[in-house]
Structure formats: structure tokens, C-alpha cells
């Protein structure tokens, strides 16, 4: 007999509630609060991102479950000191999705482009934010209050917000030229007789910001892109270690490591 969605979800909620029972619950779970769980939310989200980039459905299901666990556990903790519960979380996101998709739930026609959907989403979101504070603040006010996102993601969000008032580059090639300009400025600072670290630091920040905007224009998520690049580097390095373990014993010769690196890359392309 197929399980119902209601029954499965209720069982998960009951399990989490049991773990938080003051008398018979788990000591570790009882020790947690909203602040202590933040790092686990981030870790589980990244592990889910990793799994979603793989071919293993089993891994994807498991990691999405871990993210869901964090949502339910945090909601349970909130319910213990307020009248809110996981139902408020579900109702809140359900109503938000309906509000922000009028082309699906309100308007008669759903003939709308992806870009129009994104612009409409941001327009509705801005209107909701303004209603919360009573008056429209800076277009970046809510972004500045979001320390939970990575700096790369934050940079992309800033660029998206600027685009809504047409303060943006016209094409990816325009952004690429800006990135090249930032590289030249960084190179210029690094070439000084006396390198001022704060100037190099500033130019490096400008370069990273420019690269994030290039990702945005190329429709590339910078966080996952860098995540995959990190994994690729580690994978290739481990392949080098497997090919010739002795190359990593002193005295280490950089030239030999470069040869091994090229061999690993060529093997991947073959």
C-alpha cells in the first residue's frame, strides 16, 4: 500500500518532536537551538547541492531528506517558544509562491517569458518588502540584511537588483572586458615597488565582483560553479597522487608535478 504524503510528513514531524521531548528526547537534539543549527543548515544545503550535481538518485534523495530534517527541526524549536509551527512555514511558502506566480494562479494567460517571470518576481518581492517596513528603503536594504548567503551569491543578487533599474552591462562580452580591466588594475598594483596590501585587497575584491557578474550574465550560478571547480581540482590532484606517489616525497620537484597535472588533464579529455 502506497504511503500518503500526509502520513509520511506527520511521521517525520512526530519523530523530530520526540527527539526534542524534555524527558525522553535525545540529549544532542535537546541541546540545539536556532543559532547552533545554522552551520548544519549550511552544511546540509551544500551536500544537497553536491548530490544534485551527481548521477545518483539515491544520494539526491538522502541529501534532500537531510535538508528537510533541518527545516522541520528548526520549526519544532520555534514552536516550543511561540504559537508558530511547521504549518506556518508550509502555509507561508505556499502563499508566497501563489502571490509571486500570478501568471499561473491569477491571470488568465500563462504565455510569459522566463525573463518576464524573473522581473515580475522581483517587482512583487520589492512591493512586499516595502509593505513590511511601511516605506520603500534603498533597493539593497534587504540584501544587506542577508548574511546567510555567500559573498559570491550576494554579488550576483546585487547585480540582479541593479539590472532592474537598467544599471548593468549590455552583454557577457562587456562584462568580460570589465573583468580584464580589473585584472590589469590588480596587476598594476602588484607591480608597484612598494605593494600596498589594502590596494591589492581592494582590486582583488573588484575582480571577484566582476567575475561574479560575468557568471550572472552567462547564466552560471557562481557558488556551484566554484564548488565544482574545487572538486575537479581535488580529483585531479588525487589522480596525480595515484599515478606517481613518489613524486610527492621530498625533494618535491615542481616541474614533475606540472607534467603529472598535464597528464591527468589529458587523460580526462581522452
PyMOL commands that set and color helices and strands:
alter all, ss='L'
color gray80, all
select helices_A, chain A and resi 5-19+27-31+38-52+57-79+86-99+102-105+114-133+141-144+151-163+172-190+197-217+222-243+245-248+254-269
alter helices_A, ss='H'
color red, helices_A
deselect
rebuild
show_as cartoon
